[in-house]
Amino acid sequence: MKILVFLVMLTVCAATPQDLSGKMFIFPEETNTAQVKIETSTENFSAVTICLRAFTDLARNHALFSLSTPSSANDFLIFKRTVADEIQLHIKNTFQNVRGLEYKPNTWHAVCATWDAVSGLGQLWLDGKSSVKRFFSSESNIMGTTVITLGQEQDNHGGGFDSKQSFVGMLADVNLWNYVLSPCEIHDYTDGLNFTPGNVVNWRALEFEIIGRVLLENKQVNCD
């Protein structure tokens, strides 16, 4: 079977939503430019669940998911730290270090994170295992023009990229909901079972813009 590969050197926009089932974005080099911007018109979140799959051998800091608004560059950020098995979860410019979830290199990992504005509690899930719930921010929603970036960490709204925080590897199955998924729903996503796709960002109907050297390729699968 032929492998579909798109090597993108210039800005490319998906004019209509694309079904990326079975595909992945590849970020092949350290850079402060290469990125995928995910389009959404949602500008008010009273709750968030983000799930994605990541594969990398990076030992340094790198961003897995970055959502900013004009009032906060780190309104929702999943950031892998250099420290082994430590991931930072940033919500509304408040962060907590999550430790003890095994993040092996050269392995596909299912990463999910949740937050609810009423309680202010956020939680990280890695390969179906959850962290403790931590308090981040309550009573106010994430509001404003939303910029979602894969491959880079936003230090300001839509920019301020640092190559030493860029992602190098593969990302797939990105979904975003404006509510908190139940633990059973997160396990269904992790296990690749039937689940309700994101109602804000849907990998099966993704609107996106590729900037720089990013590839779109069929996802690697294990051979029997």
Buried (B, 14 or more C-beta within 10 A) or exposed (E): EEEEEEEBEEEBEBEEEBEBEEBBBBBEEBBBEBBBBBBBEEEEBBBBBBBBBBBBEBEEBBBBBBBBBBEBBBBBBBBBBEEEBBBBBBBBEBBBEBEEBEBEEEEBBBBBBBBBBEBBBBBBBBBBEBBEBBEBBEEEBBBBEBBBBBBBBBBEBBBBBEEEBBBBBBBBBBBBBBBBBEEEBBBBBBEEEEBEBBEBBBBEBBBBBBBBBBBBBEBEEEEE
